[in-house]
Each structure stands twice: as C-alpha cells, then as structure tokens.
Amino acid sequence: CVKSGAPAYPVFTGRRESRRPSCKKPVDLVDPSITWEEALKYFKSKGLGILDLATLLGTLSLSFILNL
C-alpha cells in the first residue's frame, strides 16, 4: 500500500519458510562509481526507467542525509 503517491512495484522476497535464499543465480550489482548514463542504461535493461532511478537515488540520498 503506497500512501505517499510515490511509484510502487512488487518486490519478490523468495520463500518465507527457508533460512537460505532459494535463488541460485549470482546477484547482479553494479559498481557504485558508474555514471548517470550508465546507471540509466542499466535500469532500462531491467525494464525500469528514469523515474525509478530517480526514486531510488533520492531515497538513498535522504537515508544518508538523515542517517537512517
């Protein structure tokens, strides 16, 4: 349930009855020093767009500023 009007998308958390991840694929993480253009290209390759990228970066920036 999103009450703030911000974009939302489902997050699949895997099997809840297991203590280990059910996914055997390696995690696909990007280097934190990539450029804005590279980040947008990566997001687009995952079916996401500029709004998704801005939402994530804004959330991370706020949590850093507020020490959350």
PDB file with SEQRES, HELIX, SHEET and CRYST1 records, atoms N, CA, C and O in Angstrom:
SEQRES   1 A   68  CYS VAL LYS SER GLY ALA PRO ALA TYR PRO VAL PHE THR          
SEQRES   2 A   68  GLY ARG ARG GLU SER ARG ARG PRO SER CYS LYS LYS PRO          
SEQRES   3 A   68  VAL ASP LEU VAL ASP PRO SER ILE THR TRP GLU GLU ALA          
SEQRES   4 A   68  LEU LYS TYR PHE LYS SER LYS GLY LEU GLY ILE LEU ASP          
SEQRES   5 A   68  LEU ALA THR LEU LEU GLY THR LEU SER LEU SER PHE ILE          
SEQRES   6 A   68  LEU ASN LEU                                                  
HELIX    1 AA1 TRP A   36  SER A   45  1                                  10    
HELIX    2 AA2 ILE A   50  ILE A   65  1                                  16    
CRYST1    1.000    1.000    1.000  90.00  90.00  90.00 P 1           1          
ATOM      1  N   CYS A   1       0.836  -1.175   0.000  1.00  0.00           N  
ATOM      2  CA  CYS A   1       0.000   0.000   0.000  1.00  0.00           C  
ATOM      3  C   CYS A   1       0.890   1.251   0.000  1.00  0.00           C  
ATOM      4  O   CYS A   1       1.715   1.432   0.896  1.00  0.00           O  
ATOM      5  N   VAL A   2       0.718   2.096  -0.997  1.00  0.00           N  
ATOM      6  CA  VAL A   2       1.509   3.321  -1.095  1.00  0.00           C  
ATOM      7  C   VAL A   2       0.595   4.494  -0.797  1.00  0.00           C  
ATOM      8  O   VAL A   2      -0.387   4.720  -1.504  1.00  0.00           O  
ATOM      9  N   LYS A   3       0.914   5.233   0.241  1.00  0.00           N  
ATOM     10  CA  LYS A   3       0.074   6.365   0.641  1.00  0.00           C  
ATOM     11  C   LYS A   3       0.658   7.697   0.219  1.00  0.00           C  
ATOM     12  O   LYS A   3      -0.048   8.705   0.215  1.00  0.00           O  
ATOM     13  N   SER A   4       1.929   7.724  -0.135  1.00  0.00           N  
ATOM     14  CA  SER A   4       2.571   8.996  -0.447  1.00  0.00           C  
ATOM     15  C   SER A   4       2.393   9.415  -1.894  1.00  0.00           C  
ATOM     16  O   SER A   4       2.715  10.549  -2.248  1.00  0.00           O  
ATOM     17  N   GLY A   5       1.886   8.521  -2.741  1.00  0.00           N  
ATOM     18  CA  GLY A   5       1.735   8.833  -4.149  1.00  0.00           C  
ATOM     19  C   GLY A   5       2.986   8.520  -4.950  1.00  0.00           C  
ATOM     20  O   GLY A   5       3.020   8.752  -6.159  1.00  0.00           O  
ATOM     21  N   ALA A   6       4.015   7.996  -4.296  1.00  0.00           N  
ATOM     22  CA  ALA A   6       5.254   7.632  -4.979  1.00  0.00           C  
ATOM     23  C   ALA A   6       5.047   6.361  -5.797  1.00  0.00           C  
ATOM     24  O   ALA A   6       4.149   5.575  -5.496  1.00  0.00           O  
ATOM     25  N   PRO A   7       5.860   6.151  -6.821  1.00  0.00           N  
ATOM     26  CA  PRO A   7       5.715   4.937  -7.615  1.00  0.00           C  
ATOM     27  C   PRO A   7       5.980   3.701  -6.762  1.00  0.00           C  
ATOM     28  O   PRO A   7       6.754   3.747  -5.807  1.00  0.00           O  
ATOM     29  N   ALA A   8       5.335   2.611  -7.115  1.00  0.00           N  
ATOM     30  CA  ALA A   8       5.483   1.360  -6.374  1.00  0.00           C  
ATOM     31  C   ALA A   8       5.656   0.209  -7.346  1.00  0.00           C  
ATOM     32  O   ALA A   8       5.186   0.264  -8.482  1.00  0.00           O  
ATOM     33  N   TYR A   9       6.329  -0.827  -6.895  1.00  0.00           N  
ATOM     34  CA  TYR A   9       6.483  -2.037  -7.685  1.00  0.00           C  
ATOM     35  C   TYR A   9       6.650  -3.203  -6.727  1.00  0.00           C  
ATOM     36  O   TYR A   9       7.142  -3.019  -5.614  1.00  0.00           O  
ATOM     37  N   PRO A  10       6.246  -4.413  -7.142  1.00  0.00           N  
ATOM     38  CA  PRO A  10       6.348  -5.567  -6.243  1.00  0.00           C  
ATOM     39  C   PRO A  10       7.804  -5.964  -6.029  1.00  0.00           C  
ATOM     40  O   PRO A  10       8.625  -5.872  -6.942  1.00  0.00           O  
ATOM     41  N   VAL A  11       8.111  -6.402  -4.826  1.00  0.00           N  
ATOM     42  CA  VAL A  11       9.435  -6.901  -4.501  1.00  0.00           C  
ATOM     43  C   VAL A  11       9.281  -8.354  -4.084  1.00  0.00           C  
ATOM     44  O   VAL A  11       8.649  -8.659  -3.073  1.00  0.00           O  
ATOM     45  N   PHE A  12       9.859  -9.234  -4.863  1.00  0.00           N  
ATOM     46  CA  PHE A  12       9.745 -10.654  -4.586  1.00  0.00           C  
ATOM     47  C   PHE A  12      10.793 -11.042  -3.551  1.00  0.00           C  
ATOM     48  O   PHE A  12      11.984 -10.807  -3.754  1.00  0.00           O  
ATOM     49  N   THR A  13      10.360 -11.630  -2.454  1.00  0.00           N  
ATOM     50  CA  THR A  13      11.256 -11.911  -1.343  1.00  0.00           C  
ATOM     51  C   THR A  13      11.647 -13.378  -1.235  1.00  0.00           C  
ATOM     52  O   THR A  13      12.386 -13.740  -0.320  1.00  0.00           O  
ATOM     53  N   GLY A  14      11.186 -14.216  -2.119  1.00  0.00           N  
ATOM     54  CA  GLY A  14      11.567 -15.627  -2.067  1.00  0.00           C  
ATOM     55  C   GLY A  14      10.707 -16.414  -1.101  1.00  0.00           C  
ATOM     56  O   GLY A  14       9.659 -15.950  -0.653  1.00  0.00           O  
ATOM     57  N   ARG A  15      11.164 -17.604  -0.790  1.00  0.00           N  
ATOM     58  CA  ARG A  15      10.414 -18.488   0.100  1.00  0.00           C  
ATOM     59  C   ARG A  15      10.544 -18.019   1.533  1.00  0.00           C  
ATOM     60  O   ARG A  15      11.651 -17.782   2.017  1.00  0.00           O  
ATOM     61  N   ARG A  16       9.432 -17.884   2.206  1.00  0.00           N  
ATOM     62  CA  ARG A  16       9.448 -17.387   3.569  1.00  0.00           C  
ATOM     63  C   ARG A  16       9.764 -18.474   4.596  1.00  0.00           C  
ATOM     64  O   ARG A  16      10.145 -18.155   5.722  1.00  0.00           O  
ATOM     65  N   GLU A  17       9.617 -19.742   4.237  1.00  0.00           N  
ATOM     66  CA  GLU A  17       9.854 -20.799   5.209  1.00  0.00           C  
ATOM     67  C   GLU A  17      11.306 -21.277   5.199  1.00  0.00           C  
ATOM     68  O   GLU A  17      11.640 -22.230   5.903  1.00  0.00           O  
ATOM     69  N   SER A  18      12.152 -20.651   4.438  1.00  0.00           N  
ATOM     70  CA  SER A  18      13.547 -21.049   4.334  1.00  0.00           C  
ATOM     71  C   SER A  18      14.471 -20.002   4.936  1.00  0.00           C  
ATOM     72  O   SER A  18      14.183 -18.807   4.877  1.00  0.00           O  
ATOM     73  N   ARG A  19      15.567 -20.441   5.509  1.00  0.00           N  
ATOM     74  CA  ARG A  19      16.560 -19.517   6.043  1.00  0.00           C  
ATOM     75  C   ARG A  19      17.635 -19.191   5.018  1.00  0.00           C  
ATOM     76  O   ARG A  19      18.471 -18.318   5.250  1.00  0.00           O  
ATOM     77  N   ARG A  20      17.620 -19.886   3.886  1.00  0.00           N  
ATOM     78  CA  ARG A  20      18.584 -19.635   2.819  1.00  0.00           C  
ATOM     79  C   ARG A  20      17.850 -19.165   1.577  1.00  0.00           C  
ATOM     80  O   ARG A  20      16.698 -19.544   1.368  1.00  0.00           O  
ATOM     81  N   PRO A  21      18.486 -18.352   0.751  1.00  0.00           N  
ATOM     82  CA  PRO A  21      17.827 -17.898  -0.476  1.00  0.00           C  
ATOM     83  C   PRO A  21      17.528 -19.069  -1.403  1.00  0.00           C  
ATOM     84  O   PRO A  21      18.322 -20.003  -1.517  1.00  0.00           O  
ATOM     85  N   SER A  22      16.383 -19.010  -2.059  1.00  0.00           N  
ATOM     86  CA  SER A  22      16.013 -20.078  -2.976  1.00  0.00           C  
ATOM     87  C   SER A  22      16.611 -19.854  -4.365  1.00  0.00           C  
ATOM     88  O   SER A  22      16.594 -20.762  -5.196  1.00  0.00           O  
ATOM     89  N   CYS A  23      17.123 -18.689  -4.617  1.00  0.00           N  
ATOM     90  CA  CYS A  23      17.677 -18.353  -5.924  1.00  0.00           C  
ATOM     91  C   CYS A  23      19.151 -18.749  -5.983  1.00  0.00           C  
ATOM     92  O   CYS A  23      19.928 -18.387  -5.100  1.00  0.00           O  
ATOM     93  N   LYS A  24      19.524 -19.472  -6.991  1.00  0.00           N  
ATOM     94  CA  LYS A  24      20.915 -19.906  -7.138  1.00  0.00           C  
ATOM     95  C   LYS A  24      21.717 -18.987  -8.050  1.00  0.00           C  
ATOM     96  O   LYS A  24      22.932 -19.147  -8.168  1.00  0.00           O  
ATOM     97  N   LYS A  25      21.054 -18.019  -8.702  1.00  0.00           N  
ATOM     98  CA  LYS A  25      21.756 -17.116  -9.614  1.00  0.00           C  
ATOM     99  C   LYS A  25      22.593 -16.114  -8.827  1.00  0.00           C  
ATOM    100  O   LYS A  25      22.208 -15.715  -7.728  1.00  0.00           O  
ATOM    101  N   PRO A  26      23.739 -15.701  -9.381  1.00  0.00           N  
ATOM    102  CA  PRO A  26      24.532 -14.671  -8.699  1.00  0.00           C  
ATOM    103  C   PRO A  26      23.792 -13.326  -8.710  1.00  0.00           C  
ATOM    104  O   PRO A  26      23.000 -13.053  -9.612  1.00  0.00           O  
ATOM    105  N   VAL A  27      24.053 -12.511  -7.722  1.00  0.00           N  
ATOM    106  CA  VAL A  27      23.430 -11.195  -7.620  1.00  0.00           C  
ATOM    107  C   VAL A  27      24.087 -10.261  -8.624  1.00  0.00           C  
ATOM    108  O   VAL A  27      25.312 -10.218  -8.735  1.00  0.00           O  
ATOM    109  N   ASP A  28      23.271  -9.518  -9.349  1.00  0.00           N  
ATOM    110  CA  ASP A  28      23.757  -8.597 -10.378  1.00  0.00           C  
ATOM    111  C   ASP A  28      23.822  -7.190  -9.806  1.00  0.00           C  
ATOM    112  O   ASP A  28      22.844  -6.445  -9.859  1.00  0.00           O  
ATOM    113  N   LEU A  29      24.986  -6.825  -9.257  1.00  0.00           N  
ATOM    114  CA  LEU A  29      25.166  -5.494  -8.694  1.00  0.00           C  
ATOM    115  C   LEU A  29      26.087  -4.678  -9.593  1.00  0.00           C  
ATOM    116  O   LEU A  29      27.000  -5.215 -10.220  1.00  0.00           O  
ATOM    117  N   VAL A  30      25.836  -3.389  -9.646  1.00  0.00           N  
ATOM    118  CA  VAL A  30      26.676  -2.513 -10.460  1.00  0.00           C  
ATOM    119  C   VAL A  30      27.690  -1.801  -9.576  1.00  0.00           C  
ATOM    120  O   VAL A  30      27.509  -1.697  -8.362  1.00  0.00           O  
ATOM    121  N   ASP A  31      28.742  -1.321 -10.188  1.00  0.00           N  
ATOM    122  CA  ASP A  31      29.772  -0.574  -9.481  1.00  0.00           C  
ATOM    123  C   ASP A  31      29.185   0.762  -9.015  1.00  0.00           C  
ATOM    124  O   ASP A  31      28.507   1.428  -9.797  1.00  0.00           O  
ATOM    125  N   PRO A  32      29.422   1.167  -7.779  1.00  0.00           N  
ATOM    126  CA  PRO A  32      28.841   2.424  -7.292  1.00  0.00           C  
ATOM    127  C   PRO A  32      29.400   3.679  -7.957  1.00  0.00           C  
ATOM    128  O   PRO A  32      28.852   4.765  -7.768  1.00  0.00           O  
ATOM    129  N   SER A  33      30.470   3.556  -8.724  1.00  0.00           N  
ATOM    130  CA  SER A  33      31.057   4.744  -9.355  1.00  0.00           C  
ATOM    131  C   SER A  33      30.652   4.903 -10.821  1.00  0.00           C  
ATOM    132  O   SER A  33      31.298   5.648 -11.558  1.00  0.00           O  
ATOM    133  N   ILE A  34      29.589   4.211 -11.256  1.00  0.00           N  
ATOM    134  CA  ILE A  34      29.160   4.349 -12.649  1.00  0.00           C  
ATOM    135  C   ILE A  34      28.567   5.733 -12.882  1.00  0.00           C  
ATOM    136  O   ILE A  34      28.140   6.407 -11.944  1.00  0.00           O  
ATOM    137  N   THR A  35      28.548   6.141 -14.136  1.00  0.00           N  
ATOM    138  CA  THR A  35      27.999   7.446 -14.488  1.00  0.00           C  
ATOM    139  C   THR A  35      26.476   7.394 -14.504  1.00  0.00           C  
ATOM    140  O   THR A  35      25.872   6.322 -14.473  1.00  0.00           O  
ATOM    141  N   TRP A  36      25.870   8.581 -14.553  1.00  0.00           N  
ATOM    142  CA  TRP A  36      24.409   8.682 -14.640  1.00  0.00           C  
ATOM    143  C   TRP A  36      23.893   7.941 -15.879  1.00  0.00           C  
ATOM    144  O   TRP A  36      22.899   7.218 -15.808  1.00  0.00           O  
ATOM    145  N   GLU A  37      24.573   8.126 -17.006  1.00  0.00           N  
ATOM    146  CA  GLU A  37      24.162   7.480 -18.254  1.00  0.00           C  
ATOM    147  C   GLU A  37      24.251   5.954 -18.138  1.00  0.00           C  
ATOM    148  O   GLU A  37      23.366   5.242 -18.613  1.00  0.00           O  
ATOM    149  N   GLU A  38      25.312   5.458 -17.512  1.00  0.00           N  
ATOM    150  CA  GLU A  38      25.458   4.009 -17.323  1.00  0.00           C  
ATOM    151  C   GLU A  38      24.385   3.466 -16.384  1.00  0.00           C  
ATOM    152  O   GLU A  38      23.855   2.378 -16.604  1.00  0.00           O  
ATOM    153  N   ALA A  39      24.069   4.226 -15.340  1.00  0.00           N  
ATOM    154  CA  ALA A  39      23.031   3.809 -14.401  1.00  0.00           C  
ATOM    155  C   ALA A  39      21.674   3.734 -15.096  1.00  0.00           C  
ATOM    156  O   ALA A  39      20.923   2.778 -14.900  1.00  0.00           O  
ATOM    157  N   LEU A  40      21.361   4.741 -15.906  1.00  0.00           N  
ATOM    158  CA  LEU A  40      20.089   4.740 -16.626  1.00  0.00           C  
ATOM    159  C   LEU A  40      20.034   3.585 -17.620  1.00  0.00           C  
ATOM    160  O   LEU A  40      18.997   2.935 -17.754  1.00  0.00           O  
ATOM    161  N   LYS A  41      21.121   3.327 -18.306  1.00  0.00           N  
ATOM    162  CA  LYS A  41      21.184   2.199 -19.244  1.00  0.00           C  
ATOM    163  C   LYS A  41      20.950   0.879 -18.507  1.00  0.00           C  
ATOM    164  O   LYS A  41      20.231   0.011 -19.000  1.00  0.00           O  
ATOM    165  N   TYR A  42      21.555   0.728 -17.329  1.00  0.00           N  
ATOM    166  CA  TYR A  42      21.374  -0.481 -16.523  1.00  0.00           C  
ATOM    167  C   TYR A  42      19.914  -0.627 -16.098  1.00  0.00           C  
ATOM    168  O   TYR A  42      19.342  -1.711 -16.208  1.00  0.00           O  
ATOM    169  N   PHE A  43      19.310   0.458 -15.613  1.00  0.00           N  
ATOM    170  CA  PHE A  43      17.909   0.401 -15.197  1.00  0.00           C  
ATOM    171  C   PHE A  43      17.007   0.037 -16.370  1.00  0.00           C  
ATOM    172  O   PHE A  43      16.091  -0.773 -16.226  1.00  0.00           O  
ATOM    173  N   LYS A  44      17.264   0.633 -17.522  1.00  0.00           N  
ATOM    174  CA  LYS A  44      16.450   0.323 -18.704  1.00  0.00           C  
ATOM    175  C   LYS A  44      16.588  -1.146 -19.100  1.00  0.00           C  
ATOM    176  O   LYS A  44      15.624  -1.749 -19.571  1.00  0.00           O  
ATOM    177  N   SER A  45      17.774  -1.727 -18.915  1.00  0.00           N  
ATOM    178  CA  SER A  45      17.978  -3.143 -19.240  1.00  0.00           C  
ATOM    179  C   SER A  45      17.167  -4.048 -18.324  1.00  0.00           C  
ATOM    180  O   SER A  45      16.917  -5.207 -18.655  1.00  0.00           O  
ATOM    181  N   LYS A  46      16.755  -3.520 -17.167  1.00  0.00           N  
ATOM    182  CA  LYS A  46      15.938  -4.273 -16.208  1.00  0.00           C  
ATOM    183  C   LYS A  46      14.457  -3.931 -16.338  1.00  0.00           C  
ATOM    184  O   LYS A  46      13.642  -4.376 -15.529  1.00  0.00           O  
ATOM    185  N   GLY A  47      14.105  -3.140 -17.358  1.00  0.00           N  
ATOM    186  CA  GLY A  47      12.702  -2.778 -17.559  1.00  0.00           C  
ATOM    187  C   GLY A  47      12.257  -1.598 -16.711  1.00  0.00           C  
ATOM    188  O   GLY A  47      11.057  -1.361 -16.570  1.00  0.00           O  
ATOM    189  N   LEU A  48      13.192  -0.860 -16.148  1.00  0.00           N  
ATOM    190  CA  LEU A  48      12.879   0.296 -15.324  1.00  0.00           C  
ATOM    191  C   LEU A  48      13.238   1.562 -16.079  1.00  0.00           C  
ATOM    192  O   LEU A  48      13.891   1.497 -17.120  1.00  0.00           O  
ATOM    193  N   GLY A  49      12.826   2.702 -15.574  1.00  0.00           N  
ATOM    194  CA  GLY A  49      13.070   3.950 -16.284  1.00  0.00           C  
ATOM    195  C   GLY A  49      13.698   5.013 -15.407  1.00  0.00           C  
ATOM    196  O   GLY A  49      14.170   4.747 -14.302  1.00  0.00           O  
ATOM    197  N   ILE A  50      13.687   6.225 -15.936  1.00  0.00           N  
ATOM    198  CA  ILE A  50      14.332   7.338 -15.251  1.00  0.00           C  
ATOM    199  C   ILE A  50      13.630   7.674 -13.933  1.00  0.00           C  
ATOM    200  O   ILE A  50      14.292   8.082 -12.979  1.00  0.00           O  
ATOM    201  N   LEU A  51      12.319   7.514 -13.859  1.00  0.00           N  
ATOM    202  CA  LEU A  51      11.597   7.776 -12.611  1.00  0.00           C  
ATOM    203  C   LEU A  51      12.012   6.778 -11.535  1.00  0.00           C  
ATOM    204  O   LEU A  51      12.168   7.147 -10.371  1.00  0.00           O  
ATOM    205  N   ASP A  52      12.192   5.520 -11.918  1.00  0.00           N  
ATOM    206  CA  ASP A  52      12.642   4.501 -10.974  1.00  0.00           C  
ATOM    207  C   ASP A  52      14.045   4.818 -10.454  1.00  0.00           C  
ATOM    208  O   ASP A  52      14.315   4.695  -9.260  1.00  0.00           O  
ATOM    209  N   LEU A  53      14.922   5.223 -11.351  1.00  0.00           N  
ATOM    210  CA  LEU A  53      16.290   5.573 -10.974  1.00  0.00           C  
ATOM    211  C   LEU A  53      16.294   6.780 -10.036  1.00  0.00           C  
ATOM    212  O   LEU A  53      16.991   6.778  -9.022  1.00  0.00           O  
ATOM    213  N   ALA A  54      15.524   7.800 -10.371  1.00  0.00           N  
ATOM    214  CA  ALA A  54      15.460   8.998  -9.529  1.00  0.00           C  
ATOM    215  C   ALA A  54      14.869   8.680  -8.158  1.00  0.00           C  
ATOM    216  O   ALA A  54      15.318   9.223  -7.149  1.00  0.00           O  
ATOM    217  N   THR A  55      13.871   7.811  -8.115  1.00  0.00           N  
ATOM    218  CA  THR A  55      13.261   7.414  -6.839  1.00  0.00           C  
ATOM    219  C   THR A  55      14.273   6.696  -5.964  1.00  0.00           C  
ATOM    220  O   THR A  55      14.392   7.000  -4.777  1.00  0.00           O  
ATOM    221  N   LEU A  56      14.992   5.761  -6.526  1.00  0.00           N  
ATOM    222  CA  LEU A  56      15.989   5.019  -5.758  1.00  0.00           C  
ATOM    223  C   LEU A  56      17.105   5.937  -5.266  1.00  0.00           C  
ATOM    224  O   LEU A  56      17.479   5.887  -4.095  1.00  0.00           O  
ATOM    225  N   LEU A  57      17.636   6.774  -6.154  1.00  0.00           N  
ATOM    226  CA  LEU A  57      18.722   7.667  -5.759  1.00  0.00           C  
ATOM    227  C   LEU A  57      18.263   8.677  -4.718  1.00  0.00           C  
ATOM    228  O   LEU A  57      19.006   8.991  -3.789  1.00  0.00           O  
ATOM    229  N   GLY A  58      17.052   9.187  -4.864  1.00  0.00           N  
ATOM    230  CA  GLY A  58      16.519  10.127  -3.885  1.00  0.00           C  
ATOM    231  C   GLY A  58      16.343   9.487  -2.526  1.00  0.00           C  
ATOM    232  O   GLY A  58      16.650  10.102  -1.504  1.00  0.00           O  
ATOM    233  N   THR A  59      15.853   8.261  -2.500  1.00  0.00           N  
ATOM    234  CA  THR A  59      15.671   7.536  -1.248  1.00  0.00           C  
ATOM    235  C   THR A  59      17.001   7.267  -0.570  1.00  0.00           C  
ATOM    236  O   THR A  59      17.142   7.444   0.640  1.00  0.00           O  
ATOM    237  N   LEU A  60      17.971   6.840  -1.359  1.00  0.00           N  
ATOM    238  CA  LEU A  60      19.292   6.570  -0.790  1.00  0.00           C  
ATOM    239  C   LEU A  60      19.943   7.849  -0.270  1.00  0.00           C  
ATOM    240  O   LEU A  60      20.588   7.839   0.779  1.00  0.00           O  
ATOM    241  N   SER A  61      19.775   8.949  -1.002  1.00  0.00           N  
ATOM    242  CA  SER A  61      20.345  10.228  -0.561  1.00  0.00           C  
ATOM    243  C   SER A  61      19.715  10.695   0.741  1.00  0.00           C  
ATOM    244  O   SER A  61      20.416  11.148   1.646  1.00  0.00           O  
ATOM    245  N   LEU A  62      18.396  10.586   0.840  1.00  0.00           N  
ATOM    246  CA  LEU A  62      17.718  11.005   2.062  1.00  0.00           C  
ATOM    247  C   LEU A  62      18.124  10.143   3.252  1.00  0.00           C  
ATOM    248  O   LEU A  62      18.347  10.660   4.347  1.00  0.00           O  
ATOM    249  N   SER A  63      18.221   8.831   3.043  1.00  0.00           N  
ATOM    250  CA  SER A  63      18.608   7.962   4.149  1.00  0.00           C  
ATOM    251  C   SER A  63      20.029   8.266   4.598  1.00  0.00           C  
ATOM    252  O   SER A  63      20.334   8.160   5.786  1.00  0.00           O  
ATOM    253  N   PHE A  64      20.910   8.646   3.663  1.00  0.00           N  
ATOM    254  CA  PHE A  64      22.274   9.015   4.023  1.00  0.00           C  
ATOM    255  C   PHE A  64      22.282  10.336   4.809  1.00  0.00           C  
ATOM    256  O   PHE A  64      22.965  10.456   5.827  1.00  0.00           O  
ATOM    257  N   ILE A  65      21.535  11.298   4.337  1.00  0.00           N  
ATOM    258  CA  ILE A  65      21.490  12.611   4.986  1.00  0.00           C  
ATOM    259  C   ILE A  65      20.887  12.506   6.386  1.00  0.00           C  
ATOM    260  O   ILE A  65      21.372  13.140   7.323  1.00  0.00           O  
ATOM    261  N   LEU A  66      19.820  11.698   6.526  1.00  0.00           N  
ATOM    262  CA  LEU A  66      19.136  11.570   7.805  1.00  0.00           C  
ATOM    263  C   LEU A  66      19.738  10.490   8.703  1.00  0.00           C  
ATOM    264  O   LEU A  66      19.248  10.251   9.807  1.00  0.00           O  
ATOM    265  N   ASN A  67      20.800   9.841   8.229  1.00  0.00           N  
ATOM    266  CA  ASN A  67      21.476   8.768   8.976  1.00  0.00           C  
ATOM    267  C   ASN A  67      20.522   7.649   9.353  1.00  0.00           C  
ATOM    268  O   ASN A  67      20.520   7.198  10.499  1.00  0.00           O  
ATOM    269  N   LEU A  68      19.711   7.194   8.406  1.00  0.00           N  
ATOM    270  CA  LEU A  68      18.768   6.103   8.678  1.00  0.00           C  
ATOM    271  C   LEU A  68      19.403   4.762   8.410  1.00  0.00           C  
ATOM    272  O   LEU A  68      18.759   3.727   8.583  1.00  0.00           O  
TER     273      LEU A  68                                                      
END                                                                             
